């Protein structure tokens, strides 16, 4: 700024000198000439100062430029170092985050792998169970097929019912309470004869059943075929009820009733659900229709009856034993009384013995107190006990 002001002053002085030195003017005044000379000198000095100032300004600018460059270089270096430090910190933080993320991902992968392995193991176990169930279903299907084959054959169906009935009876009743394939007096052979006391008496059980009509009823496709099969089913069941009533109800030998055992719950349910008149017909004919489940309940009731009968049979024996027990208790009481009397006598004798012993002890004490004199004569006796002893003379 200083050198700019100097330039402006120098320009003003030069302008003044130029105005005064123009041609055509009168000769300058000496004072004015001196003033112009002074101004010229001042102009020269100012020009020199301006040059100096310009040189100093150039040097200052160079120094300022150098200082600015140095500051910029230092600032750039600091910024570079700070940037490098920030990048290193950021890189380290990123590496740590990446390591942590990698660890979490690795742990998650391991956990997922373990869960997947466990799931696969469980799946394999379940598949093994499913395979086993599949084999069981296959075997069961084969057994159902063979069961259908058995039920389609009358003799095999009868044998199947007899085996099932025999197993149930053996599980529920004692051997003395039943007979399998029992021969009756009329020549008929019952599948099972349950020996119950009178009343009601022995009850015959038949395990055969006309299954063909039931299968035709289940396989009917239209109403007409179903009605025809239903009539045939009712007819067959009624005939079977009549046969059981005629064969297995023998007056004086069996009970006035018999049991028709159905080895199929489905047939039993069909009868009670859709053919109650057949069940009622069986009741009127004193033939009671049972299934495996109701046969269990019937056998339970029969076992309770047998148990009650056995208890009644043993009631007399129990009463006799109780009376004998009472007699034994009475004898024991008498003997205890006698023993108490003996103990009383013994106690009295012991008491008398103790009295005698006390007397003997007192006499012994008196004997001890007897003193012999020097001349051999016995000293006067001092009574012992209630009598005061006399004082003996001194030796």
C-alpha positions, 0 to 999 in steps of 0.5 A: 500500500505504501508504494502505491501511495508514493506512485500517486504522489510522484504522478501528482508532482510530475503533473505539476512540473509538466504544467509549469514547464509548458512552452509559451509561458513566461519565465518562471519565478526563481522561487517557483524554480526553487520549488520545482527543483525541490519537487524534482528532488523530492520526486527523485527521492520518492522514485528511489523510495518507491524502487526501494519499496518495490524491491522490499515488497518483492522481497516481502512477497517472495518471503510471504510466498515462501512462508505460505508455501512452507505453511501449505507444505506443512499443512499438506504434510499434516493433512497427509499424516492425519489422513494416513492415520485416519486411514490406518485407524479406519483400516484397523477398525474395518479389519476388526469389524471384518474379523468380528463379522467373520467370527460371527459368520463362522460361529453361525455357520458352525451352529447352522452346520450342527443344527443341520447335522442334528436335523438330518440325524433326527430326520434319519431317525424319523425316516427309520421310524417311518420305514419301520411303520411302513414295514409294520403296515405292510405286515399288518396289511398281509395279516388283514388279508390273511384275516379276511381269508380266514374269515371267508372260510367257515371252518377257519372262521370258527377256529379263529373265534374259538381261539379268541374265545379260549384266550379270553376265557383262560385269561379271566377264569380259573381252569375249574370254571370252564370247559372248552369243546364241552360235550353235552348230554344231547350230543352237541359240543359247545365251544365253551361251557362256563361252570356257574353255580345254580342259579343260573347254572352252566352257560354255553358259549358259541363262537360261530357266526354267519359272516357271508350275509354281513359281507354281502351287506357291506359290499352292496352298491345300491339300495335294492342290493342293500335291502336284499342283503339286509333281509338275508343278514337278518334271516341268517342271524335269526337262524343262528340264534334258533340253532344256539337256543335249540342246541346249547340250552339243555334243561337240567344241565345248562342255564336257561340262556346261552351266549353267541360270541361275535369275534368282530366288533364291526358286526356287533356294532352293525347289529345294534345300530341297524338291526335292533330287532335281531338283538331283541329276537335273541333276547326273547330266544334267551341267546345273548349276543356279545362282542370281544369287549362286552365278553370281557365285561361278562367274564368279569361278572362271572369271575365275581360270581365265582368268587362270591360262591367260593366265599360262601362255600368257605363261610361255614368253614370260616365260622367253624374255625372262628368258634374253635378260635373262641374256645381256644381263647376261653381255654387260654383265659382259664389257664391264665387265671389259674397261672395267676392263682399259682403266682399268688400262691408262690408269692405268699410262700415267698413272703412266708419264706422271707419272714422265716429268713428274717427270724433266722437272721435275728436269732443269728444276730442274738447269738453273735451278741452272746459273750463268754466270761473268764470263768467260762460261764455265759454272761447274762443275755441281753434281749434283742429286738423289742426287749432291752438287753442288760448291760454285761459286766466289764471284763 
